[in-house]
Amino acid sequence: MRTSEFDSSSDEEEVCEEHLTPFQISWLPLSIVDCSLFLGICPLPGCKFKDIRRNLLRDVGELQNQGVQDVFVFCTRGELHKYRVPSLLETYRQQGLVVHHLPFPDGGTPELQQCCQILEGLQANLHNNRKTVIHCCLSAASAVRLHDSQQSHRDPERAQRGWGHSDSQAIQLPA
């Protein structure tokens, strides 16, 4: 039996709790830029795509439980519909989160001007000690998991500690 990428079942369909895909925020240390804060990267809250089934309000509640104040969303409106969370931005606002919607297609890269907007927004948030999360659609969180799994093979002790407990040293970037 062939399954399509898009599940056309009702958006209102409730998924049993044991069938929900776990929602996890990876907290990346920003010590490399002389900042003591962390930047969160997470998968798309409420996403229903292929074998992924999340609950939007539950996932947003988890963001709130972890003290998130701002969310940078890089998904286009079309992608939000594709992943069956067309009301994501409105839900964030209703729940008191500040939304920075700077969309570009998943797997693509933003134009230079948009990169500057994103970086300026993140810099302002960090300067103001705002707990911030970013997410695209599926690829950002996948990239973090891939990087984390690669680090696990290189340093199993670090993998057990996780991202939030890194003992990483500052890296000198070329001028």
C-alpha positions in Angstrom: 0.0 0.0 0.0 1.4 3.4 -1.0 1.2 6.2 1.4 1.3 9.8 0.2 3.3 12.5 1.8 0.2 14.5 2.6 -2.3 13.0 5.0 -5.7 14.4 4.0 -7.5 13.3 7.1 -9.3 16.0 9.1 -7.3 18.7 10.7 -9.6 18.4 13.7 -8.8 14.7 14.2 -7.6 14.0 17.6 -4.5 11.7 18.0 -4.2 9.5 21.1 -1.5 10.8 23.4 0.5 7.6 23.0 0.6 8.2 19.2 1.9 11.8 19.4 5.4 12.5 18.1 7.5 13.8 21.0 8.2 17.5 21.0 11.7 18.5 22.0 13.6 21.8 22.0 17.3 21.6 21.5 19.0 24.4 23.4 22.2 25.5 21.7 24.9 27.3 23.7 25.9 30.7 22.2 29.2 30.9 24.0 30.9 30.9 20.6 29.6 34.5 20.3 30.5 35.4 23.9 26.8 35.1 25.0 25.8 33.1 28.1 22.3 32.5 26.7 21.0 29.6 24.6 19.0 29.5 21.4 16.3 27.0 21.0 15.7 25.0 17.8 12.6 22.9 17.6 10.4 21.0 15.1 7.2 22.6 13.9 4.6 22.6 16.7 1.4 20.8 15.8 2.8 19.3 12.6 0.9 16.5 11.0 3.0 15.2 8.1 3.9 11.7 7.0 4.4 9.8 10.3 4.6 12.9 12.5 1.6 13.7 14.6 1.8 16.5 17.1 -0.7 18.5 19.1 -0.4 22.3 18.5 -1.7 23.5 21.9 0.3 20.9 23.8 3.5 21.8 21.9 3.0 25.6 22.4 2.3 24.8 26.0 5.7 23.1 26.2 7.4 26.2 24.7 5.7 28.3 27.4 6.7 25.8 30.1 10.3 26.2 29.1 10.0 30.0 29.3 10.1 30.8 25.6 9.1 34.4 24.9 9.9 34.8 21.1 9.6 32.5 18.2 11.3 33.0 14.8 9.2 31.2 12.1 10.8 30.6 8.7 8.0 28.5 7.2 6.0 30.1 4.4 2.2 30.2 4.7 1.9 27.5 2.1 4.2 25.2 4.2 2.1 25.9 7.3 -0.9 24.7 5.4 1.0 21.7 4.0 2.1 20.7 7.6 -1.5 21.3 8.7 -0.8 24.2 11.1 -2.3 27.1 9.2 -3.2 28.9 12.5 0.3 28.5 14.1 1.2 32.2 14.0 -2.2 33.2 15.4 -2.0 30.6 18.1 1.5 31.8 19.1 0.1 35.4 19.4 -3.0 34.2 21.3 -0.7 32.4 23.8 1.4 35.5 24.4 4.5 34.6 22.3 6.1 37.3 20.2 6.2 36.1 16.5 8.9 37.0 14.1 7.7 35.6 10.8 10.5 35.7 8.2 9.5 33.0 5.7 11.6 31.3 3.0 11.1 27.9 1.4 12.1 24.9 3.5 15.5 23.7 2.3 16.2 27.0 0.8 18.2 30.0 2.0 17.0 33.5 2.7 18.1 36.5 0.6 20.9 38.6 2.1 18.5 41.4 3.3 16.3 38.8 5.0 19.4 37.2 6.6 20.2 40.6 8.0 16.7 41.0 9.4 16.9 37.5 11.1 20.3 38.2 12.6 19.3 41.7 13.8 16.2 40.3 15.4 18.1 37.5 17.1 20.8 39.9 18.3 18.1 42.3 19.7 16.5 39.3 21.6 19.8 38.2 23.0 20.7 41.7 24.0 17.4 41.9 25.9 17.8 38.5 27.4 14.7 37.1 25.7 14.4 33.3 25.6 14.1 32.6 21.9 13.3 29.6 19.6 13.7 29.3 15.9 12.1 26.7 13.6 11.7 26.3 9.9 9.5 23.4 8.8 11.3 20.1 9.2 14.9 20.6 8.2 16.3 22.8 11.0 15.4 20.4 13.7 16.6 17.5 11.5 19.9 19.3 11.0 20.4 19.7 14.8 19.6 16.0 15.4 22.0 15.0 12.6 24.7 17.2 14.1 23.9 15.9 17.6 24.1 12.3 16.4 27.4 13.0 14.7 28.8 14.5 17.9 27.5 11.4 19.8 29.8 9.2 17.7 32.7 11.5 18.3 32.1 12.2 22.0 29.7 9.8 23.7 30.0 11.6 27.1 29.0 14.9 25.5 26.0 13.2 23.8 24.8 11.9 27.2 25.1 15.4 28.7 23.1 16.9 25.7 23.2 20.3 24.1 22.3 22.3 27.2 25.3 20.9 29.1 28.1 21.5 26.7 31.6 22.0 27.8 32.5 23.4 24.4 35.3 25.9 24.1 35.2 29.1 22.1 36.2 28.7 18.5 38.3 31.5 16.9 36.7 32.5 13.6 38.9 33.9 10.8 38.7 37.7 10.5 
